[in-house]
Amino acid sequence: MLPYVEINIYLIYLNISINNFPLMTFRQCSAIKHIPDVAKGFKDTQEFNELPQRVSEIRKRLAHERQSRTENDAAVDKSGDKCLSQIQTFNVIFDRLERHTISEMERSKTYIRNKIQADVDQIDDVTEKLEMLSDVLKKATQMKHCRIWVRYM
């Protein structure tokens, strides 16, 4: 925010009379005074004599503020570019992470499917062997003399 400097400037001596203004209605004005009458002696006041020095100080402050704002603008550009660069770096890292995660997930799915298929094949094999055993037991119960052998693997 620019520094606020209060400068009291009343009316500077101008040779303009009310007669030179276009016709106006002054009904709402509490008083009407001629500018040269109001400004009489103002040029000799200390306030008027200090005015150029104050204006110079204000101009210096404004120049300093302008320089500061320009430097801030450059700093904003620099830090913004740095942030964009970091964001791009993060995007590259996240893309790699995403590809790696997808690859690992596909490998895990394949491994689990193979394990499930192996389990299903083993269950089918055991079921088939149990059916064969059941058939043998049925035949053995139907026969009067039977020799049953048990084989252990």
Order of alpha helices (4+ residues) and beta strands (2+ residues): alpha-alpha
